[in-house]
Amino acid sequence: MSRGTATGPQQQWHHSPGRVARWAPVVTLALVAIASGATAASRQEIDGKVDAALKRFYAEAPAGADAARSAKGVLVFPNVVKAGFGIGGEYGAGALRIDGASVDYYSTTAASVGLQIGAEQKTIVLCFMTDEALAAFRKSNGFEVGVDGSVAIIDSGAGGAIGTTMAKGPVIGFVFGRSGLMANISLEGAKISKIQLD
């Protein structure tokens, strides 16, 4: 996946191990606070939100709809919340769908340090385009984007179109907010883990 360009305080965070160690407990607490409400969601609640997210996705990103329909599996995080003041984290719960049915449930988490105030919400859709990519993901014991596998992000800068190179990628990702597909977005460092629901 193409790495986004880091600037300002965020760039210092990536290149300073000491700073990472110093802020790690605070970031962990931020992630726990964000996740506390989401982990109580039931299968039905997550599936309902996934249905709504896909409906909007198909309407607003026709190229994405084509990719999702031809994908071997589609992982949808309908409501990923990022919150913090200077130091923040993000969390979302979602479902992996194969042939239109939810087969497993996952969480995504990420931490960041930089100029950020308040909360932000986004939807993440990952399309596994090959059987091999889907199988490798499902067998993984925790999946980190950029480490365990790459994701080709289609953003608003490309008009939602999928180029020939990206179309051949094993995993294609879409991230959208209230205004549609987001530009200059990166998922690198996001950790995806399987969750057990009653």
Secondary structure, 3 states (H helix, E strand, C coil): CCCCCCCHHHHHHHCCHHHHHHHHHHHHHHHHHHHHHHCCCCHHHHHHHHHHHHHHHHHHCHHHHHHHHHCCEEEEEEEEEEEEEEEEEEEEEEEEEECCEEEEEEEEEEEEEEEEEEEEEEEEEEEECCHHHHHHHHHCCCEEECCCECCEEECHHHCCCCCHHHHCCCEEEEEEECCEECCCCCCCCCEEEEECCC
